[in-house]
């Protein structure tokens, strides 16, 4: 029984380590996606201002 529990514990520790690494990789991907979205959002006001200027020119 003790040996069985030790093997199970070792397997669980290994699984936990792998899942921790996988979680870190996903967090890095999420951070990169967030940076990309923020960069795109930062460009939107400039695009909106250019659209407003075009619209105002067309109205005149």
N, CA, C and O of each residue as an XYZ file, in Angstrom:
240
protein
N       0.832     -1.200      0.000
C       0.000      0.000      0.000
C       0.876      1.262      0.000
O       0.632      2.197     -0.763
N       1.887      1.273      0.858
C       2.767      2.436      0.952
C       3.474      2.706     -0.375
O       3.560      3.853     -0.813
N       3.975      1.659     -1.009
C       4.666      1.813     -2.293
C       3.714      2.326     -3.365
O       4.096      3.145     -4.200
N       2.495      1.854     -3.341
C       1.491      2.304     -4.307
C       1.217      3.799     -4.138
O       1.131      4.537     -5.119
N       1.083      4.231     -2.901
C       0.837      5.636     -2.622
C       2.041      6.499     -3.008
O       1.873      7.618     -3.495
N       3.245      5.985     -2.794
C       4.444      6.729     -3.172
C       4.531      6.882     -4.693
O       4.883      7.950     -5.195
N       4.211      5.814     -5.419
C       4.215      5.901     -6.882
C       3.163      6.895     -7.359
O       3.408      7.697     -8.260
N       1.990      6.828     -6.739
C       0.923      7.761     -7.108
C       1.339      9.199     -6.792
O       1.095     10.105     -7.589
N       1.955      9.406     -5.650
C       2.416     10.734     -5.258
C       3.455     11.252     -6.247
O       3.410     12.419     -6.636
N       4.384     10.403     -6.656
C       5.411     10.804     -7.619
C       4.762     11.175     -8.955
O       5.138     12.165     -9.582
N       3.794     10.378     -9.379
C       3.101     10.663    -10.639
C       2.340     11.982    -10.545
O       2.336     12.764    -11.496
N       1.708     12.230     -9.425
C       0.972     13.474     -9.232
C       1.911     14.682     -9.198
O       1.588     15.743     -9.732
N       3.063     14.513     -8.572
C       4.040     15.609     -8.554
C       4.531     15.929     -9.966
O       4.664     17.095    -10.339
N       4.796     14.886    -10.738
C       5.248     15.080    -12.111
C       4.150     15.761    -12.933
O       4.425     16.686    -13.698
N       2.929     15.309    -12.774
C       1.800     15.915    -13.478
C       1.629     17.376    -13.072
O       1.368     18.235    -13.914
N       1.777     17.649    -11.795
C       1.659     19.015    -11.291
C       2.731     19.910    -11.895
O       2.450     21.051    -12.265
N       3.949     19.408    -12.000
C       5.041     20.175    -12.599
C       4.745     20.485    -14.061
O       4.924     21.617    -14.511
N       4.291     19.476    -14.798
C       3.971     19.685    -16.210
C       2.833     20.685    -16.379
O       2.883     21.542    -17.261
N       1.824     20.578    -15.550
C       0.701     21.509    -15.634
C       1.127     22.930    -15.265
O       0.621     23.897    -15.833
N       2.041     23.055    -14.330
C       2.559     24.369    -13.964
C       3.291     25.013    -15.131
O       3.128     26.206    -15.388
N       4.099     24.228    -15.839
C       4.815     24.746    -17.015
C       3.831     25.130    -18.114
O       3.975     26.165    -18.765
N       2.838     24.283    -18.305
C       1.821     24.583    -19.321
C       1.078     25.866    -18.968
O       0.796     26.684    -19.843
N       0.766     26.040    -17.709
C       0.081     27.249    -17.247
C       0.938     28.483    -17.500
O       0.426     29.514    -17.938
N       2.233     28.388    -17.228
C       3.133     29.509    -17.485
C       3.149     29.867    -18.966
O       3.131     31.045    -19.326
N       3.182     28.852    -19.821
C       3.182     29.108    -21.265
C       1.887     29.791    -21.684
O       1.910     30.719    -22.493
N       0.762     29.343    -21.143
C      -0.512     29.976    -21.472
C      -0.568     31.413    -20.965
O      -1.120     32.283    -21.639
N      -0.009     31.669    -19.795
C       0.009     33.026    -19.262
C       0.861     33.941    -20.143
O       0.514     35.103    -20.353
N       1.966     33.421    -20.653
C       2.804     34.215    -21.556
C       2.047     34.531    -22.842
O       2.107     35.654    -23.344
N       1.335     33.536    -23.372
C       0.553     33.764    -24.588
C      -0.554     34.781    -24.334
O      -0.830     35.629    -25.183
N      -1.178     34.696    -23.185
C      -2.238     35.639    -22.835
C      -1.683     37.055    -22.707
O      -2.307     38.010    -23.169
N      -0.525     37.191    -22.088
C       0.101     38.508    -21.950
C       0.453     39.087    -23.310
O       0.257     40.277    -23.553
N       0.972     38.244    -24.195
C       1.317     38.713    -25.542
C       0.065     39.149    -26.289
O       0.077     40.176    -26.967
N      -1.008     38.386    -26.174
C      -2.266     38.758    -26.828
C      -2.787     40.075    -26.260
O      -3.294     40.915    -27.004
N      -2.664     40.256    -24.959
C      -3.113     41.497    -24.334
C      -2.308     42.683    -24.851
O      -2.870     43.741    -25.134
N      -0.985     42.509    -24.976
C      -0.147     43.590    -25.507
C      -0.556     43.935    -26.935
O      -0.593     45.109    -27.303
N      -0.859     42.933    -27.730
C      -1.262     43.186    -29.115
C      -2.590     43.928    -29.183
O      -2.748     44.859    -29.972
N      -3.534     43.517    -28.361
C      -4.844     44.193    -28.347
C      -4.683     45.636    -27.891
O      -5.276     46.544    -28.474
N      -3.886     45.850    -26.853
C      -3.667     47.211    -26.374
C      -3.009     48.080    -27.441
O      -3.337     49.259    -27.575
N      -2.080     47.498    -28.200
C      -1.430     48.253    -29.277
C      -2.446     48.621    -30.355
O      -2.423     49.733    -30.881
N      -3.325     47.699    -30.677
C      -4.361     47.983    -31.673
C      -5.330     49.058    -31.165
O      -5.728     49.950    -31.914
N      -5.694     48.964    -29.912
C      -6.608     49.953    -29.336
C      -5.970     51.339    -29.308
O      -6.650     52.349    -29.485
N      -4.671     51.376    -29.087
C      -3.971     52.667    -29.067
C      -4.000     53.321    -30.444
O      -3.917     54.545    -30.543
N      -4.112     52.545    -31.483
C      -4.147     53.082    -32.838
C      -5.540     53.556    -33.231
O      -5.666     54.356    -34.158
N      -6.574     53.097    -32.568
C      -7.944     53.447    -32.945
C      -8.244     54.942    -32.881
O      -8.826     55.466    -33.832
N      -7.884     55.656    -31.821
C      -8.201     57.094    -31.799
C      -7.585     57.836    -32.979
O      -8.222     58.738    -33.524
N      -6.391     57.494    -33.383
C      -5.764     58.142    -34.527
C      -6.562     57.847    -35.794
O      -6.736     58.729    -36.635
N      -7.033     56.654    -35.933
C      -7.833     56.289    -37.092
C      -9.174     57.023    -37.047
O      -9.656     57.490    -38.079
N      -9.775     57.127    -35.874
C     -11.049     57.843    -35.733
C     -10.886     59.325    -36.064
O     -11.760     59.913    -36.701
N      -9.788     59.932    -35.642
C      -9.556     61.347    -35.921
C      -9.402     61.567    -37.420
O      -9.900     62.556    -37.958
N      -8.724     60.666    -38.085
C      -8.555     60.788    -39.530
C      -9.907     60.616    -40.225
O     -10.192     61.317    -41.196
N     -10.741     59.695    -39.743
C     -12.074     59.497    -40.316
C     -12.937     60.738    -40.108
O     -13.682     61.138    -41.003
N     -12.834     61.345    -38.926
C     -13.609     62.561    -38.637
C     -13.193     63.700    -39.571
O     -14.038     64.441    -40.074
N     -11.898     63.829    -39.794
C     -11.398     64.877    -40.676
C     -11.888     64.647    -42.095
O     -12.273     65.597    -42.775
N     -11.881     63.411    -42.550
C     -12.376     63.079    -43.888
C     -13.859     63.374    -43.997
O     -14.315     63.894    -45.016
N     -14.611     63.050    -42.965
C     -16.041     63.286    -42.962
C     -16.344     64.785    -42.995
O     -17.248     65.224    -43.706
N     -15.586     65.566    -42.223
C     -15.779     67.007    -42.205
C     -15.425     67.626    -43.547
O     -16.117     68.538    -44.001
N     -14.374     67.159    -44.187
C     -13.993     67.662    -45.502
C     -15.066     67.343    -46.531
O     -15.362     68.171    -47.392
N     -15.638     66.178    -46.454
C     -16.663     65.764    -47.401
C     -17.931     66.584    -47.206
O     -18.652     66.844    -48.169
N     -18.216     66.999    -45.959
C     -19.415     67.779    -45.677
C     -19.289     69.198    -46.220
O     -20.300     69.834    -46.520
N     -18.086     69.695    -46.348
C     -17.874     71.060    -46.809
C     -17.958     71.062    -48.296
O     -17.810     72.112    -48.921
